[in-house]
Amino acid sequence: MMRTSPTLALVLFGVIAYGVAVGGQGTTWQAADATGNGQTPIMPVHQEPHHRQVFQRGPLRILDLQLPPGDVSWFHTHEWPVYYLTTSDSPTVSQNLGEEWGAGRRGRGPAAAAGGAPPPAPAPPAGPPPAARGPVRGRPRLMSDLSYAEKPNTHRIRNDGPGLFRAMVVVNETAGGDETVTEEQAGFTDKPISSNKWFRAYRIVLGPGEKSAAHQHKAPVVILQDTAGKGLGVGGMTFEFNEPGQWAYFDPGDRHQISNTGDSRLELIEVEVRRR
């Protein structure tokens, strides 16, 4: 009978353990340099560290985007329509992959080279970094960006202001809904403040102690807190509202009611995430 020496067994164990450790490390992250070159990997928006995913239900995602003053996000790709509620504004500027800061032209940038790394951006001229083109800006408080459905975009964002930039982001990873469905058929009694194929948004305003009528919808809805105050969203689950950016989610057919439990006016945005 052949026996394995203890020394050989330890060596074999060490080799196997090393292989498992190396294999489990996954992709090594490398940040882009000052010119926008060299980042790996290029990630979808919900994996970018500043866009923290707080909820997912099938093709619906809720992201909490927070960018401190002077900070820069990683390059990330948008492929689906998004709805934004900005809760803390600050001037920002973006850089599309392969372009200069603030150039403002949409698109993925140059195609990735073999091996998955993007080609280098044009080298900057010698001397100090160029100023961003176009005005440094913050986003409107409420907006949809539907352009990603037609032309995905890979970019990164820089906060040039003195305060936190924060926005709640609802992502709809579908082809959108049937635009012939009326507000009444969808389960709403008021007119929307904005409407398109992917999102229909309504403003809820409640005084202290007031409650909305109990209601349900044919599509999933996300409720975003827009102002300071306290409230509850009660349906299949109960959600607390206590600061701007708090959120609730209700499935299609989940009857729910919103109440103001505080002593001041409470405003929320109910976003119908439309799909077929």
N, C-alpha and C positions, 0 to 999 in steps of 0.2 A: 504494500500500500504506500502511495506517495504522500508525503506530508509537506505542508507549506510551512516554512520557517516563520517565526513571529515577526522578524524584521521585514521579510518580503510582504507579509500580510499588512503590516503598517504602511509600507510604501504604496501598495495597491489601494488601500483605504484612503490615503492622502490624495492620490491621483484622482480617484472617483469624487471625493469631496470637493476638490478644486474645480473639477469639471462642472459639477452641479452648481457651485457658487458662481462661476463665471457665466454659465448658461442662464442663470436666473437674474443676472444684473440688467438685462434688457438693453435698450438703446441708451447710449451715453449722450447727455444733453450738452450742447455747446451753444452759448449765447452768441448773437451777432456782434460784430465789431462796430466801431463808430460809423463806418461807411455803410452798414447794413448787410455785410457779407458774413458767411460762415456759420449761420445758425443751423443746427440740427437737433431734433427734427423740426420740420414745418408741421404744425399741429392744427387740428380743427379747433374752432373757437371755444368749444366747451372743455377743451383740455388745456387751454392757456391759463397759467396760474392766476392772473388777475381777474379772469372771468370764471369765478367759482360756481360750479353747478350745484344748486341747492335742491333741485327736484327734477325728476324725469318720469314721464308717463308715456310710454310708446314714443311717437314722433314729436312729443311736446317736451320742451326743456325750459327751465327757469334758471337764469344765470344772474349772479350778483357781481357786477363789474365794479371794482374799486381800484383807483389809480392814484396813489399819493403824489404830492407835489414833487416835481422833478423826476418822477419815475417813468420808466419806459416798459411797455409790454413786450412780450415775445411776438415774433411774426406768427400770425394765425390766419386760418382760412374761413371765410363765410361762404356757405353754399345754399343757405335757406333764408327765407324772409324772417325778419325780426321786428319786434315791437319794443320800444324803449320808453321807460319812465325815468327821467333824470331826477334824482333826489338831492344831489349835491353837485353844483356846477363849478367848473374851472376851465380856463382856456386850454384847449388841446390842439395838437397838430398830428397828422398821420403821415406815414411813409408807406407807399405801396412797394411791394417787393420788386427790386430792380430799378427803383426810381429815387429821386431826391425827396427829402422831407418837404411836405406841403405841395408837391407837384399836382396832386388832386385828380389824376387820371385813374379810372377804375381798371381792374384787370388783375390777373394772377401775377403779372410780371413775367419775365422770361421763363420758358419751360425749364423744369429741373433737368440737370445733366444726368448721365448714367450714374447709378448708385444712389440717386435720390437727393443729392445736394443741389441747391439752386445755383445757377451761374452767377459770377460776381456782378455786383452793381458797378456802374461806371465809376472809375476812380475820381475822387474829388480833386479840385485844383490845389496846388501848394498854397500854404498859408492858413489862416483861420478858417474854421468850418463855415460854409455859406449859410446865410440867414434863410429861414423857411420862406417858401414862396406862398403868397396869399395870406389872408388874415388868420391869425391864431384865434381859435374860436372854441366855444362850448356848444353842445347839442341843444336843440329845443327841448323843453321839458317832456313833451309827448310827441313821438314820431314813429312811423313805420319805415323800414328800409326794405323795399321789395326787389331792388335791383339785383340782389344776390341770386335770385331764382333764375335770372336770365344770364348773368355773367358773374360767376364766383370771384371773390376778391381776397387776396392775401396781403395783409398789411400789419403794421404795428402802430401803437399810439403813444404819444408822449404828453405828459401833463406839464405845461409851461406856467401854470398859475400858482398862486400861493396856498390854495386849499385842495381838499380831497375832491376828485371827480368820481362820482358814484352814479350808477344807473342800474335799474332792474331790467333785465332783458328776457323777453319771451321769444322762443324760437319755435317755428312751425315747420317741421320737416315733412311736409306733404305738398301735393299739387294744389292745395287750396280747396275752398268749398263751392257750393252751388250759390251763385249770386242772385238767383231768383227767389231764394228763401227770404221772406220778409222778416222784419223784427218781431212781429207778433207770432209768426210761425216758429221763430227761434226761441221764443219764451221771454221776450222783452216788451215792456210797455212804453218805454221812452225812445226818443230818437237818438241814434249814436252820435258821438262827437267826432268820430272818424270811421270810415268803412272801406274795405277793399276785399279782394278775393281771399285773403289769408286771415285778416283780423277785423273784428268789429268791436269798437270800444265805447263804453258808456260811463258817464260820471254819476256816482252815487254821493249825495249830500245829505247828511243826517245831523240834526241838532241834538243836544244833550238828551238822552233818554229815548230818542226816536229809533224806530226799527223799519227796515224795508219790508215790503210784503214778501211772504214766503213764495219762492218761485223755483222753477227748474228750466233747463235748456236742452236743446237737441245736440249741442256741441259742447265739448269741455270748455270750462271758463277758468281764468286766472283772475284773482282780485288783488290789486296792488294798492297799498296805502299811500296816498299822495300828500296828506297834511299831518301835522302833529295831532294827537288825540288818542283815545282808547276805544276799542270796540271788539266785537266778536263776530265771527262768521261761523254759523252753526248749520251743519248738514250731516252727511255721513260721518264726517269728522268735524271737530271744533278747532278753529284757528283764532289766535289772539292778534289784535292790531294794537300796537303801542308806540310805533314810530314810523316815519316815512320809510318805505322800502319793505315793510312787512307784507307777506303775501298769503293767499289761500288758494286752494284748488278744489274744484268740484267736477265730478264726472258728468257726462250726459245723463239726464234723468235724475240726478241727485238733488232733491228738493232742499233749498237752503235759504237762510235768512241772515241779514246783516243788521247788527244793532250797535248803537253808540252808547257805550257804558261810561263815558267820561263826562266832563263838565264843559266841554267846548265843542265847536263845530267839527265834524269829521268828514273828510272827502276821500273817496276811493275811486279807482278806475276798474271797472269790470270788463275784462278782455275776453271776447268770444274767439276761441282759436278754431277757425273754420276748416272743415275737411269734408270730404264726401263719404 
